[in-house]
Amino acid sequence: MKYFLTGATGFVGGHLARLLRENGHEVVALVRNPSKASDLAAAGVTLAPGDITEPDSMRVPMQGCDGVFHVAGWYKIGTRDKSEGHKINIEGTRNVLTLMRDLGIPKGVYTSTLAVFSDTRGAIPDEHYHYHGPHISEYDRTKAVAHNIALEFMEAGLPLVVVMPGLIYGPGDNSSVRENLIKLLQGRLPAIPSRSAFCWAHVDDIARAHLAAMEKGRTGECYIIAGQPHTLVEAIEMAARVSRKRMPQVVPAGLMRMMAPVMGVLEKFIPVPADYTSEGLRVVSGVTYLGDNSKAKQELGYNPRPLEEGWPETVRYEMKLLGM
């Protein structure tokens, strides 16, 4: 098959591009700067200069493809300039799906997120759940709007499948999860909040779930491809055991929530690290981003590895990079 892929220079997109090539598929990857994607070119990926915010740049490389994987997205927590969230997550998604419709692409897979559910407060909802309240972060909000855009396109007949990952980890990650792991390994992680919980999945399993959604997923359907739920405390305890590093202090989630308004005022006047902005504190202060992956297991054959298997491997990978 010939697939058009956005987000190939990112964490998930890069793993997906290589998986597609390993399975013998032709991949056309939309990249803003081809000179920074030499590793993809070496893997046999065709690089198409362009940007999802510029529809005309996608028309020629998308034309004639058997399927579209729209993985690209904006993910920043605690940044002052949030304008890119609307431009990339919302308008970019609309651009990709509109072009897919206009060109008559047979099938597409759109990467949404469990964050559209916001804080599930310990519940583990399935794909039928819809959240209608205010969102914790601008990332959550813009991805929720984009998710609804995808649903509207599907209702109008677009042959699209939506996949919803949770927390994604693994070698090559560059998110706040990796930043906190590095801080732990370097003895610079002072505290973590209690009760915060996520559905953890290894990036290789997420990439395979994307391919399964293209090959087996029913168009017009959403699939939660998150891993099993674990608290942040459980994951950090596991990392501390593997690395033999000191476990940081566990802080009551309520205390961190109380700090958020104070930091909201402070960050208007002085630079504040992203994790300690009001938005950064709200995202981790006892929230639970959870979802039930039973449907993906049944229909896609999704079988994510347990955290006890993939997380220690990731910890050792980072330790090696740090020369430990």
Buried (B, 14 or more C-beta within 10 A) or exposed (E): BEBBBBBBBBBBBBBBBBBBBEEEBBBBBBBBEBEEBEEBBEBBBBBBEBBBBEBEBBEEBBBEBBBBBBBBBBBBBBBEEBEBBBBBBBBBBBBBBBBBBEBEBEBBBBBBBBBBBBBBEEEBBEBEBEBEEEBBBBBBBBBBBBBBBBBEBBEEEBBBBBBBBBBBBBBBBEBBBBBBBBBBBEEEBEEBBBBBBBBBBBBBBBBBBBBBBBBBBEBBBBBBBBBBBBBBBBBBBBBBEBBEBEBBEBBEBEBBBEBBEEBBEBBEEEEBEBBBBBBBBBBBBBBBBBBBBEBBBEBBEBEBBEBEEBBBBBBBBBBEEEEE
